[in-house]
Amino acid sequence: MTGEALPGPDGRLRCPWGLSTEDYVRYHDEEWGRPVHGDDALFERLCLEAFQSGLSWITILRRREGFRRAFAGFKIAAVAEFTDADKGRLLADTGIIRNRAKIDASIANARVLAGWAPGELDALIWSYAPDPASRPAPRTVADVPAVTPESTALSKTLKKAGLRFIGPTTAYALMQACGLVDDHLAGCAARGGGA
């Protein structure tokens, strides 16, 4: 495999990872790399990217609805109010990844973010979006970085603010998923927001 965009069953060119399962085809075509705004929506992505750490994204993607149910739709204000009983409920919930450190971090992060002004998380995250003109379209999977100076800086800023489980690699995955960068390959039909 060359790592370049490949044709799917419908003949459309896609990033190679976006062809491995039907779930990935849908996620690749409809979500990944599309701009995400809103504090609660970005909080959800922060949590899910943290839960993905050390796992395959498909594991999280297939449990996303379970996560949404378990974490009150990722409403920051609601998760910030979670109690020890809620932690126990989450640790027993087979619909999510039951990792105590990641559950604790999600709740702790919600408590920090609950003190922020509306729109502050959105503005902060998007302030780290690089100028698209400074980033050539990756031609192959090997051209896509795992960490960038912007993701490192975003991670440092979020950690300094008190957030946990958000290293530079997780921050870059968030930037990719939420459209701060467009890492669809040069030949991919979804590049630039195409579908």
Phi, psi and chi 1 to 4 in degrees:
 res  aa     phi    psi   chi1   chi2   chi3   chi4
   1 MET       -  135.2 -177.5 -172.5  -51.2      -
   2 THR   -83.1  -17.5   63.9      -      -      -
   3 GLY    86.5    3.1      -      -      -      -
   4 GLU   -87.5  169.9  -64.3  178.2   -3.9      -
   5 ALA   -58.4  140.4      -      -      -      -
   6 LEU  -123.8  150.9  -61.8  171.8      -      -
   7 PRO   -74.6  137.7   22.8  -27.8      -      -
   8 GLY   -89.0 -175.1      -      -      -      -
   9 PRO   -58.6  -26.3  -17.8   25.4      -      -
  10 ASP   -90.6    2.5   58.1    1.9      -      -
  11 GLY    87.5  -10.8      -      -      -      -
  12 ARG   -75.9  139.7  -66.1  179.3   62.8 -127.0
  13 LEU   -77.3  135.5  -68.2  176.4      -      -
  14 ARG  -139.0  160.7  -68.9 -177.9  176.1   86.4
  15 CYS   -59.8  140.1  -58.8      -      -      -
  16 PRO   -54.0  -39.6  -25.5   33.3      -      -
  17 TRP   -63.0  -27.4   66.9  -95.7      -      -
  18 GLY   -76.5    2.9      -      -      -      -
  19 LEU  -109.2   -6.4  -67.2  169.2      -      -
  20 SER   -72.2  -30.4   60.4      -      -      -
  21 THR  -144.1  160.9   71.5      -      -      -
  22 GLU   -61.7  -36.1 -173.3   56.9   38.1      -
  23 ASP   -60.4  -42.0  -68.6  -32.8      -      -
  24 TYR   -69.0  -38.5  -92.0  162.8      -      -
  25 VAL   -57.1  -49.2  170.5      -      -      -
  26 ARG   -62.6  -48.1 -143.0  171.3   16.4  -99.4
  27 TYR   -61.8  -46.0  178.7   67.9      -      -
  28 HIS   -59.3  -47.8  170.9  -86.3      -      -
  29 ASP   -75.0  -34.5  -71.2    0.2      -      -
  30 GLU  -106.5  -21.1  -60.6  170.2   10.4      -
  31 GLU  -126.7  -53.2  -71.8 -173.0   62.3      -
  32 TRP   -59.8  125.8 -167.4   74.0      -      -
  33 GLY    87.6   -3.0      -      -      -      -
  34 ARG   -87.5  139.9  -55.3  -72.5  173.9   99.7
  35 PRO   -58.6  130.8  -25.6   35.2      -      -
  36 VAL  -117.0  128.5  173.5      -      -      -
  37 HIS  -129.4  162.0  -75.3  -76.7      -      -
  38 GLY   106.2  133.3      -      -      -      -
  39 ASP   -59.1  -47.2  -66.0  -19.8      -      -
  40 ASP   -65.8  -40.7  -69.3  -25.0      -      -
  41 ALA   -63.2  -41.4      -      -      -      -
  42 LEU   -72.5  -33.7  -71.9  165.2      -      -
  43 PHE   -61.9  -42.2  172.8   63.7      -      -
  44 GLU   -57.1  -48.1  173.7 -179.4   -7.3      -
  45 ARG   -64.3  -39.3  -63.6  -24.1 -172.9  -86.5
  46 LEU   -58.3  -46.5  -84.3  170.2      -      -
  47 CYS   -63.8  -48.4  -69.0      -      -      -
  48 LEU   -65.3  -38.7  -66.2  178.8      -      -
  49 GLU   -64.6  -37.2  -67.2  -64.7  -12.5      -
  50 ALA   -66.3  -42.7      -      -      -      -
  51 PHE   -63.9  -30.1  -87.6   98.3      -      -
  52 GLN   -71.4  -23.7 -174.5  -89.3  -30.0      -
  53 SER   -48.8  120.4 -179.0      -      -      -
  54 GLY    85.8   -1.7      -      -      -      -
  55 LEU  -125.5  170.4  -58.1  170.2      -      -
  56 SER   -79.2  142.4  166.8      -      -      -
  57 TRP   -59.7  -32.3  177.7 -114.1      -      -
  58 ILE   -60.4  -31.9 -163.5   70.5      -      -
  59 THR   -61.4  -41.2  -57.6      -      -      -
  60 ILE   -75.2  -45.4  -56.3  -56.8      -      -
  61 LEU   -56.0  -42.2 -170.9   59.3      -      -
  62 ARG   -74.4  -13.0  -70.9 -179.7  172.9  160.0
  63 ARG  -109.9    6.8  -72.2  176.2  171.3   82.5
  64 ARG   -57.2  -43.1 -173.9  163.4   53.4  172.9
  65 GLU   -65.1  -36.1  -70.1  -50.9  -44.7      -
  66 GLY   -63.6  -41.7      -      -      -      -
  67 PHE   -61.5  -43.9  -86.0  107.8      -      -
  68 ARG   -61.6  -42.0  -72.7  174.8  172.7  163.3
  69 ARG   -65.0  -46.1  -78.3 -172.0  -60.9  -84.2
  70 ALA   -67.2  -33.0      -      -      -      -
  71 PHE  -107.0   34.7  -79.3   91.1      -      -
  72 ALA    50.8   43.5      -      -      -      -
  73 GLY    65.9   15.9      -      -      -      -
  74 PHE    59.3   32.6  -71.0  100.9      -      -
  75 LYS   -74.6  119.0  -58.2  -69.8 -175.9 -149.4
  76 ILE   -54.6  -47.8  -66.7  169.1      -      -
  77 ALA   -60.7  -38.7      -      -      -      -
  78 ALA   -70.9  -45.9      -      -      -      -
  79 VAL   -66.2  -32.8  177.1      -      -      -
  80 ALA   -62.1  -22.9      -      -      -      -
  81 GLU   -92.5    0.3  -62.7  -64.5  -35.7      -
  82 PHE   -59.2  141.8  -82.2   13.6      -      -
  83 THR  -106.7 -178.2   64.3      -      -      -
  84 ASP   -61.7  -34.0  -73.7  -18.2      -      -
  85 ALA   -63.1  -39.0      -      -      -      -
  86 ASP   -64.7  -39.8  -71.4  -56.9      -      -
  87 LYS   -60.3  -43.2  -71.9 -178.0 -172.3  180.0
  88 GLY   -61.6  -41.8      -      -      -      -
  89 ARG   -60.8  -43.9  171.5 -177.2   57.2   80.5
  90 LEU   -66.6  -39.1  -67.1  168.4      -      -
  91 LEU   -66.9  -20.6  -72.9  167.6      -      -
  92 ALA   -97.6   -4.9      -      -      -      -
  93 ASP   -83.1  109.4 -169.9  -26.2      -      -
  94 THR   -74.6   -5.6   58.2      -      -      -
  95 GLY   -83.6   -3.6      -      -      -      -
  96 ILE  -130.2  179.6   66.9  168.9      -      -
  97 ILE   -85.3  119.6  -56.7  -58.0      -      -
  98 ARG   -93.9   73.8  -62.8  174.2  -68.0  172.6
  99 ASN  -113.1  114.1  178.2  -62.5      -      -
 100 ARG   -56.7  -45.3 -176.5  179.7  -59.0  -83.5
 101 ALA   -62.8  -39.5      -      -      -      -
 102 LYS   -73.7  -36.4  -66.2  174.4 -177.3 -179.7
 103 ILE   -64.4  -48.0  -71.2  169.0      -      -
 104 ASP   -59.1  -43.0  -72.7  -13.7      -      -
 105 ALA   -63.3  -40.9      -      -      -      -
 106 SER   -62.0  -43.8  -63.6      -      -      -
 107 ILE   -68.6  -44.3  -64.6  168.2      -      -
 108 ALA   -61.7  -40.6      -      -      -      -
 109 ASN   -65.0  -39.3  -69.7  -11.4      -      -
 110 ALA   -62.0  -39.2      -      -      -      -
 111 ARG   -64.5  -38.9  -70.6  176.6 -180.0  158.7
 112 VAL   -65.1  -49.7  168.8      -      -      -
 113 LEU   -68.5  -25.3  -64.5  172.4      -      -
 114 ALA   -62.5  -22.6      -      -      -      -
 115 GLY   -88.0   -2.5      -      -      -      -
 116 TRP   -86.7  156.4  -70.3   22.1      -      -
 117 ALA   -69.8  150.2      -      -      -      -
 118 PRO   -55.4  132.9  -25.8   34.9      -      -
 119 GLY    86.0   -6.7      -      -      -      -
 120 GLU   -68.1  -42.3 -169.7  173.0   -7.0      -
 121 LEU   -63.9  -45.9  177.4   62.7      -      -
 122 ASP   -56.6  -51.0 -171.8  -57.1      -      -
 123 ALA   -62.1  -41.9      -      -      -      -
 124 LEU   -63.3  -51.8  175.9   88.9      -      -
 125 ILE   -59.8  -47.9  -71.7  174.7      -      -
 126 TRP   -69.0  -18.2  -83.4   90.2      -      -
 127 SER   -68.7  -13.8   73.5      -      -      -
 128 TYR   -97.1    4.2  -73.5   89.7      -      -
 129 ALA   -69.0  123.7      -      -      -      -
 130 PRO   -72.7  159.6   25.5  -30.8      -      -
 131 ASP   -63.4  120.9  176.2    1.4      -      -
 132 PRO   -56.6  -30.3  -20.9   29.2      -      -
 133 ALA   -67.9  -18.7      -      -      -      -
 134 SER   -86.0   -2.5   71.5      -      -      -
 135 ARG  -124.9  104.6  -65.2  176.3   49.0   87.1
 136 PRO   -65.5  151.7   21.3  -27.5      -      -
 137 ALA   -63.2  130.0      -      -      -      -
 138 PRO   -66.3  134.6   20.4  -26.5      -      -
 139 ARG   -86.6  -33.4  -65.6 -168.6   42.6   72.4
 140 THR  -132.1  167.0   70.2      -      -      -
 141 VAL   -58.1  -34.0  172.9      -      -      -
 142 ALA   -65.1  -19.9      -      -      -      -
 143 ASP   -82.8   -7.1  -63.7  -27.8      -      -
 144 VAL   -91.3  119.8  178.4      -      -      -
 145 PRO   -74.9  163.0   28.6  -33.2      -      -
 146 ALA   -98.6  -24.1      -      -      -      -
 147 VAL  -144.3  145.9  173.5      -      -      -
 148 THR  -134.2  166.9   63.5      -      -      -
 149 PRO   -57.6  -36.8  -27.0   35.2      -      -
 150 GLU   -67.1  -40.9  -65.1   87.7   -2.9      -
 151 SER   -69.7  -33.7   74.3      -      -      -
 152 THR   -65.8  -43.8  -60.0      -      -      -
 153 ALA   -66.3  -41.6      -      -      -      -
 154 LEU   -61.8  -45.0  174.1   58.2      -      -
 155 SER   -58.1  -46.8  170.3      -      -      -
 156 LYS   -61.4  -42.3  -75.2 -178.6 -178.2  176.4
 157 THR   -64.5  -44.6  -61.2      -      -      -
 158 LEU   -66.4  -40.3  -68.7  172.2      -      -
 159 LYS   -64.7  -41.9  -75.2 -179.4  177.8  179.8
 160 LYS   -61.5  -32.0 -172.1  174.1 -179.2 -178.5
 161 ALA   -77.2   -8.0      -      -      -      -
 162 GLY   107.9    2.0      -      -      -      -
 163 LEU   -79.9  150.7  -86.6   67.4      -      -
 164 ARG  -121.0  161.3  -56.6 -175.1  -22.8 -146.9
 165 PHE    61.9   41.1 -115.6  101.5      -      -
 166 ILE  -137.7   72.9 -178.4   75.1      -      -
 167 GLY   -79.2  177.6      -      -      -      -
 168 PRO   -59.6  -36.1  -23.5   32.4      -      -
 169 THR   -70.1  -43.1  -56.8      -      -      -
 170 THR   -64.0  -40.6  -60.6      -      -      -
 171 ALA   -62.6  -38.7      -      -      -      -
 172 TYR   -70.2  -38.9 -166.7   66.3      -      -
 173 ALA   -59.7  -39.4      -      -      -      -
 174 LEU   -62.2  -45.2  172.8   80.6      -      -
 175 MET   -61.3  -39.9  -66.7  171.6   77.5      -
 176 GLN   -66.7  -49.9  -69.5  174.9  -57.1      -
 177 ALA   -64.1  -34.3      -      -      -      -
 178 CYS   -98.2    9.6  -65.1      -      -      -
 179 GLY    81.5   11.5      -      -      -      -
 180 LEU   -68.7  -26.8  -79.3   75.7      -      -
 181 VAL  -131.8  154.0  -64.8      -      -      -
 182 ASP  -111.6   96.3 -175.5   -6.0      -      -
 183 ASP   -99.6   15.7  -84.3  -15.0      -      -
 184 HIS   -64.0  139.3  -74.5  -74.3      -      -
 185 LEU   -64.7  159.3  -59.4 -177.2      -      -
 186 ALA   -53.8  -38.1      -      -      -      -
 187 GLY   -89.3   -2.2      -      -      -      -
 188 CYS   -72.7  134.6  178.2      -      -      -
 189 ALA   -63.3  -22.9      -      -      -      -
 190 ALA   -87.6   -6.4      -      -      -      -
 191 ARG   -60.8  137.2  178.3  145.6 -174.8   96.3
 192 GLY    76.1   16.3      -      -      -      -
 193 GLY    89.7    5.9      -      -      -      -
 194 GLY   -66.6  162.2      -      -      -      -
 195 ALA  -128.9      -      -      -      -      -
